[in-house]
Amino acid sequence: MSERSLDRDALRSAVEENMAHFVRTWNQWHGLELIDDGQILQTVCPVPYPLFNNISRARIDDGAPDEAIDAILERSHRPLMWWVGPSARPTDLADRLQERGLMPGGNLPGMARDLKSFEDPDGLPEGVSVLRVDDDELLEAWCVVGGVGFEFPDFATGPFLELFRALGVAPPWHHYVALVEGEPVATASLFEGAGVAGVYNVSTLPEERRKGYAAAISRFVLTEAKSLGYRYATLQSTPMAVALYEGLGFETVCDLEVYVGMPDE
């Protein structure tokens, strides 16, 4: 972590690097293979869901990019998600992916916030409490709410819990559950990596949305990040959540595009 001010280029890099650190921790789970050879950061998993089969970094040498891309795709043979960020190489990677049948899955703005001036004078809404996940029971509740909030198919919820059980509940991971009248309604995570605090897994049960719970738990996480000494927080937002994060002082510093591939029938 660092107290120095970062320029926009450094913040773009921090968004991508925090996510890369985050994915690298997945090698603690026996359920997937992590490939990290300097050019590619890829997870390969038998669970047929893009979350577990993703290419979160690709900096492919100019010599033979098509052969490298084909080899990456050949390893998967299942639904996958390929992230294309500012550092992606070759520069026309998105076009090459679409030529191979991968479909645009949306733009996920990379956002950052300077925590130096962050304060949360309002605290939590009345009746809302936030617990730090520190045991398996809370971790399971966190996974259930996250799985429902992110609309995971049933077959992906179990592996999601297995993954985060393997990662544990100690730093660099910090997970949080928001409760209303003792019932979990929202989740969030803080991940320490690349000198910044990454905000992940912000999710709310569908029937509990638009009640301010996502904003409340996000403010709680930012307070935690600042207390840990972090100057900056980063995240990858869905388009529908941009306004929420802008309201918390985040600014878009880069665009992250996602391309989704499905195996041939």
HUNORJO-V244965 format. One record per helix or strand of 2 or more residues. SS is the DSSP state (alpha for helix, beta for strand). FROM is the first residue (numbers start at 1). TO is the last residue. Records with the same first field share a line. If there is no record, write none. Layout:
SS=FROM-TO, FROM-TO
This chain:
alpha=8-28, 50-52, 65-76, 93-99, 115-117, 136-149, 154-167, 206-208, 213-227, 239-247
beta=32-36, 40-45, 54-59, 80-84, 103-114, 128-132, 173-180, 183-193, 196-204, 232-236, 251-261
